Amino acid sequence: PSVSVGLWIGAGSMYESAEENGLSHFVEHILFKSTERRTTKDIAVEMDALGGQVNAFTAKECTCYYAKVIAEHLPRAMDLLCDMLLNARVDEAEFEKERGVILEEIAMCEDTPEDLVYDLLAEAYFGEHPLARPILGSHEQIASISREALLAFKKKHYRPDNTVLAIAGQFDMAAFREMAERLLGGWHAEGETHIPAPVEGTTPRVLTRKKDIEQVHICLAFPGVEQDDEDLYPISVMNNLFGGGMSSRLFQRIREESAMAYSVYSAPSAYPHCGDFTIYAAVSPRNVKAVLAQIDEETSRLVCDGATQEEFNMAKAQLKGGFILGQESAYNRMNSMG
């Protein structure tokens, strides 16, 4: 009885210049403020009245505005999403207030070591490439950004030919097409999205940040595979058996056998033209060298000896089960299509 719908924009930190860093995320925030016919409070009240979830997220390669609602509320949810997308009023006062909110979000990231270490890793791995920059932008960049710069960025990237509309759940396709045409059919825009150059290679380097906290948060990155590469499937299986689950080698060796970490895992990330493969662990300072040695040993063992048939089969079964169960969620299906 539910439906999930999302508007996906090709705007993320990998499409930003150094001067634009953080603008994709800033635009996402500002669209939840007033429109030509809704105040900020109107939007908040209507979101709650829908009884589901209306939200957004910004990633390195896209921004998504979505709604998860019961099927009868789809027309109201679509009207709200499209109004925010097409008719946002970037009021100077609201712009300044939202700048303060984002600066607090950046401060919160600074206080969340797992988030911070991933930002450091991106900087270390991608170097001068746009993927090296944080999605939120830096404190200095957000503090100095102008309303005019935000409007110019939105105009450049928020275009119908740079947007995908995805829907899953209970809906009538003919009625939805008519609704989409009515709400979005008059949308016209100019401009051309800049596609970043591929990452040509990385120079091994280490970046650190000193924090007065109890644990050391470690991130390591290796080259991965790009979006749409056929190797996405092999790397997913490899990740699952190496560090993607509770039965994985890293989890069993470092948490279960050595008891040196509560959180340890690996994960691949894929982007247009490039990707990475990351290992993460949070450990006490006294165990850093031992855990790094164990990660190095397990990495070498996988590279030199490969995987057993039993591990291989189990990893595939876990991935298949997770995929099939994930299909029970309309949001997951919408997200996958988007």
C-alpha positions as CSV (number, residue, x, y, z in Angstrom):
1,P,0.0,0.0,0.0
2,S,3.0,2.3,-0.2
3,V,5.0,4.1,-2.9
4,S,8.4,5.7,-3.0
5,V,9.3,8.4,-5.5
6,G,12.5,10.3,-6.1
7,L,13.9,13.1,-8.2
8,W,17.6,12.5,-8.8
9,I,19.8,15.4,-10.0
10,G,23.3,15.0,-11.4
11,A,24.7,17.4,-8.9
12,G,27.2,16.3,-6.2
13,S,30.7,17.2,-4.9
14,M,32.4,15.5,-7.8
15,Y,30.8,18.0,-10.2
16,E,32.0,21.0,-8.1
17,S,35.0,23.2,-8.7
18,A,37.2,24.1,-5.7
19,E,35.3,27.4,-5.5
20,E,31.9,25.6,-5.6
21,N,32.7,22.9,-3.0
22,G,29.6,22.3,-0.8
23,L,27.1,24.0,-3.1
24,S,25.3,20.7,-4.1
25,H,24.6,20.1,-0.4
26,F,23.7,23.8,0.2
27,V,21.2,23.7,-2.6
28,E,19.6,20.6,-1.2
29,H,19.1,22.4,2.1
30,I,17.7,25.6,0.6
31,L,15.1,23.7,-1.4
32,F,13.4,22.8,1.8
33,K,12.8,26.4,2.6
34,S,10.0,28.5,1.1
35,T,8.6,28.3,-2.5
36,E,6.4,30.7,-4.4
37,R,3.3,29.3,-2.7
38,R,4.6,27.6,0.4
39,T,6.3,29.0,3.5
40,T,9.1,27.1,5.3
41,K,6.5,26.1,7.9
42,D,4.0,25.1,5.3
43,I,6.5,22.7,3.8
44,A,7.3,21.2,7.3
45,V,3.6,20.9,8.2
46,E,2.8,19.2,4.9
47,M,5.7,16.8,5.2
48,D,4.4,15.7,8.6
49,A,0.8,15.6,7.4
50,L,1.7,13.1,4.6
51,G,2.5,10.6,7.4
52,G,5.5,9.2,5.6
53,Q,8.9,10.6,4.9
54,V,9.9,13.4,2.7
55,N,13.7,14.0,2.7
56,A,16.8,14.4,0.6
57,F,20.4,13.5,0.5
58,T,23.5,14.7,-1.3
59,A,26.2,12.3,-2.4
60,K,29.4,12.8,-4.4
61,E,27.7,12.0,-7.7
62,C,24.1,13.0,-7.2
63,T,21.4,14.8,-5.1
64,C,18.1,13.0,-4.5
65,Y,14.8,14.4,-3.2
66,Y,12.4,11.7,-2.3
67,A,9.1,10.8,-0.6
68,K,7.9,7.5,1.0
69,V,4.2,7.7,1.5
70,I,1.0,5.6,1.4
71,A,-0.2,5.3,-2.1
72,E,-3.2,7.7,-1.8
73,H,-0.8,10.5,-0.9
74,L,1.4,10.2,-4.0
75,P,-0.2,13.2,-5.8
76,R,0.4,15.5,-2.7
77,A,4.0,14.2,-2.3
78,M,4.7,14.8,-6.0
79,D,3.2,18.3,-5.9
80,L,5.4,19.1,-2.9
81,L,8.6,17.7,-4.4
82,C,8.1,19.4,-7.7
83,D,7.2,22.7,-6.1
84,M,10.4,22.6,-4.1
85,L,12.5,21.7,-7.1
86,L,11.1,24.2,-9.5
87,N,9.8,27.1,-7.4
88,A,12.2,27.5,-4.5
89,R,12.5,31.1,-3.2
90,V,16.2,31.6,-2.3
91,D,15.4,34.3,0.2
92,E,18.5,36.2,1.5
93,A,17.4,35.8,5.2
94,E,16.7,32.1,4.8
95,F,20.0,31.7,2.9
96,E,21.9,33.1,5.8
97,K,20.0,31.0,8.4
98,E,20.7,27.8,6.4
99,R,24.4,28.8,6.2
100,G,24.5,28.6,10.0
101,V,22.7,25.2,10.0
102,I,25.3,23.8,7.5
103,L,28.2,25.2,9.5
104,E,26.8,23.3,12.5
105,E,26.5,20.2,10.4
106,I,30.2,20.5,9.4
107,A,31.1,21.0,13.1
108,M,29.1,17.8,13.9
109,C,31.1,15.9,11.2
110,E,34.3,17.2,12.9
111,D,33.0,15.6,16.1
112,T,32.2,12.3,14.4
113,P,35.5,10.6,13.8
114,E,34.2,7.9,11.4
115,D,32.9,10.6,9.1
116,L,36.0,12.7,9.5
117,V,38.4,9.9,8.7
118,Y,36.5,9.1,5.5
119,D,36.9,12.8,4.4
120,L,40.6,12.5,5.2
121,L,40.8,9.3,3.2
122,A,39.2,10.9,0.1
123,E,41.6,13.8,0.3
124,A,44.6,11.4,0.6
125,Y,43.4,9.0,-2.2
126,F,42.0,11.4,-4.8
127,G,44.4,14.3,-4.4
128,E,43.5,17.2,-6.6
129,H,40.4,15.5,-8.1
130,P,37.0,16.8,-7.1
131,L,36.2,13.5,-5.4
132,A,38.8,14.5,-2.8
133,R,36.6,17.3,-1.5
134,P,34.0,16.8,1.3
135,I,30.3,16.7,0.3
136,L,29.5,19.3,3.0
137,G,32.3,21.7,1.9
138,S,34.7,23.3,4.4
139,H,33.9,25.7,7.1
140,E,35.8,28.5,5.3
141,Q,34.1,27.8,2.0
142,I,30.6,27.7,3.3
143,A,31.2,30.8,5.5
144,S,32.2,32.8,2.4
145,I,29.9,31.4,-0.3
146,S,27.4,33.9,-1.8
147,R,23.7,33.6,-2.6
148,E,24.5,34.5,-6.2
149,A,27.0,31.6,-6.4
150,L,24.4,29.2,-5.2
151,L,21.8,30.4,-7.7
152,A,24.4,30.1,-10.5
153,F,25.3,26.5,-9.5
154,K,21.6,25.5,-9.3
155,K,20.9,27.0,-12.7
156,K,23.9,25.1,-14.2
157,H,23.0,21.6,-12.8
158,Y,19.3,21.6,-12.1
159,R,18.0,20.8,-15.6
160,P,15.5,18.3,-17.0
161,D,18.2,16.5,-19.1
162,N,20.3,16.1,-15.9
163,T,17.4,14.7,-13.9
164,V,15.9,11.2,-13.4
165,L,12.4,10.5,-11.9
166,A,12.2,7.1,-10.3
167,I,9.1,5.4,-8.7
168,A,8.3,2.0,-7.1
169,G,5.4,0.7,-5.2
170,Q,1.6,0.9,-5.6
171,F,0.8,3.4,-8.5
172,D,-0.9,3.6,-11.8
173,M,1.6,4.2,-14.6
174,A,-0.7,6.1,-16.9
175,A,-1.9,8.4,-14.1
176,F,1.7,8.9,-12.9
177,R,2.9,9.9,-16.4
178,E,0.1,12.4,-16.6
179,M,1.0,13.8,-13.2
180,A,4.7,14.1,-14.1
181,E,3.9,15.8,-17.4
182,R,1.6,18.3,-15.7
183,L,4.1,19.1,-12.9
184,L,7.4,18.9,-14.8
185,G,6.4,19.3,-18.5
186,G,7.0,23.1,-18.5
187,W,10.5,22.8,-17.0
188,H,13.2,24.2,-19.3
189,A,16.7,25.0,-18.5
190,E,20.0,25.8,-20.2
191,G,23.6,24.9,-19.5
192,E,25.9,21.9,-19.7
193,T,27.1,19.8,-16.7
194,H,30.8,19.4,-16.4
195,I,32.0,15.8,-16.2
196,P,35.1,15.4,-14.1
197,A,38.2,13.8,-15.6
198,P,38.9,10.3,-14.5
199,V,41.4,9.7,-11.7
200,E,44.6,8.8,-13.4
201,G,46.4,7.3,-10.4
202,T,47.1,8.0,-6.8
203,T,50.3,8.6,-4.9
204,P,50.5,6.6,-1.6
205,R,50.2,9.0,1.3
206,V,49.0,9.2,4.9
207,L,46.9,12.0,6.3
208,T,46.1,12.3,10.1
209,R,44.1,14.4,12.4
210,K,44.7,14.6,16.1
211,K,41.6,14.4,18.3
212,D,41.2,14.1,22.1
213,I,39.1,10.9,21.9
214,E,39.4,7.3,23.1
215,Q,40.0,5.5,19.8
216,V,42.1,5.7,16.6
217,H,40.0,5.5,13.5
218,I,41.8,4.0,10.6
219,C,40.9,4.1,6.9
220,L,42.9,2.4,4.0
221,A,42.0,2.8,0.4
222,F,43.0,0.7,-2.7
223,P,41.9,1.2,-6.3
224,G,38.4,-0.1,-7.0
225,V,36.2,-0.2,-10.1
226,E,34.1,2.4,-11.8
227,Q,30.3,2.5,-12.2
228,D,28.9,0.2,-14.8
229,D,32.1,-1.9,-14.9
230,E,31.4,-5.7,-15.1
231,D,33.9,-6.1,-12.2
232,L,31.4,-4.6,-9.8
233,Y,30.0,-8.1,-9.2
234,P,33.4,-9.8,-8.5
235,I,34.5,-6.9,-6.2
236,S,31.2,-7.2,-4.4
237,V,31.8,-10.9,-3.7
238,M,35.4,-10.3,-2.8
239,N,34.3,-7.5,-0.4
240,N,31.7,-9.7,1.3
241,L,34.2,-12.5,2.1
242,F,37.0,-10.1,3.0
243,G,35.3,-7.6,5.2
244,G,31.7,-7.1,4.3
245,G,30.0,-9.3,6.9
246,M,30.3,-11.0,10.3
247,S,31.8,-14.2,8.8
248,S,34.3,-12.2,6.8
249,R,38.1,-12.6,7.3
250,L,38.7,-9.1,8.7
251,F,35.8,-9.4,11.2
252,Q,36.7,-12.9,12.4
253,R,40.4,-12.1,12.7
254,I,40.4,-8.6,14.2
255,R,37.1,-8.7,16.3
256,E,36.4,-12.3,17.1
257,E,39.9,-13.8,17.4
258,S,41.9,-10.8,18.5
259,A,39.2,-8.7,20.2
260,M,41.0,-5.6,19.1
261,A,38.1,-3.7,17.5
262,Y,34.3,-3.4,17.8
263,S,33.9,-2.0,14.3
264,V,36.0,-3.3,11.4
265,Y,34.8,-3.7,7.8
266,S,35.6,-3.1,4.1
267,A,33.5,-1.5,1.4
268,P,33.8,-0.6,-2.3
269,S,32.7,2.7,-3.8
270,A,32.1,3.2,-7.5
271,Y,31.9,6.5,-9.3
272,P,31.8,7.6,-13.0
273,H,35.3,6.8,-14.4
274,C,36.8,5.5,-11.1
275,G,36.3,3.8,-7.8
276,D,38.0,2.8,-4.5
277,F,38.0,-0.1,-2.1
278,T,38.1,0.9,1.6
279,I,39.0,-0.8,4.9
280,Y,37.9,0.8,8.2
281,A,38.7,-0.1,11.8
282,A,38.3,1.8,15.1
283,V,40.8,0.6,17.7
284,S,42.5,1.7,20.9
285,P,45.8,3.5,20.5
286,R,47.8,0.6,21.9
287,N,46.4,-1.8,19.2
288,V,47.0,0.3,16.1
289,K,50.2,-1.4,15.0
290,A,48.9,-4.9,15.7
291,V,45.6,-4.2,13.8
292,L,47.4,-2.7,10.8
293,A,49.7,-5.7,10.7
294,Q,46.7,-8.0,10.8
295,I,45.0,-6.1,8.0
296,D,48.2,-6.3,6.0
297,E,48.4,-10.0,6.5
298,E,44.8,-10.7,5.6
299,T,45.2,-8.5,2.5
300,S,48.3,-10.3,1.4
301,R,46.7,-13.7,2.1
302,L,43.8,-12.8,-0.1
303,V,46.0,-11.5,-3.0
304,C,48.4,-14.5,-2.8
305,D,46.1,-17.4,-2.0
306,G,42.7,-16.2,-3.2
307,A,39.5,-17.5,-1.6
308,T,38.2,-21.0,-0.8
309,Q,35.2,-22.4,-2.7
310,E,33.3,-22.4,0.5
311,E,33.9,-18.7,1.2
312,F,33.1,-17.9,-2.4
313,N,29.8,-19.7,-2.4
314,M,28.8,-18.3,1.0
315,A,29.6,-14.7,-0.1
316,K,27.4,-15.1,-3.2
317,A,24.6,-16.6,-1.2
318,Q,24.7,-13.7,1.3
319,L,24.7,-11.1,-1.5
320,K,21.8,-12.9,-3.3
321,G,19.8,-13.1,-0.1
322,G,20.4,-9.4,0.7
323,F,19.4,-8.4,-2.8
324,I,16.2,-10.4,-2.8
325,L,15.1,-9.2,0.6
326,G,16.0,-5.7,-0.3
327,Q,13.5,-5.9,-3.2
328,E,10.7,-6.1,-0.6
329,S,11.2,-2.4,0.0
330,A,9.7,0.1,-2.4
331,Y,12.3,2.6,-1.3
332,N,15.2,0.3,-2.1
333,R,13.8,-0.4,-5.6
334,M,13.3,3.3,-6.3
335,N,16.8,4.0,-5.0
336,S,18.3,1.3,-7.1
337,M,16.5,2.5,-10.3
338,G,17.5,6.1,-9.5
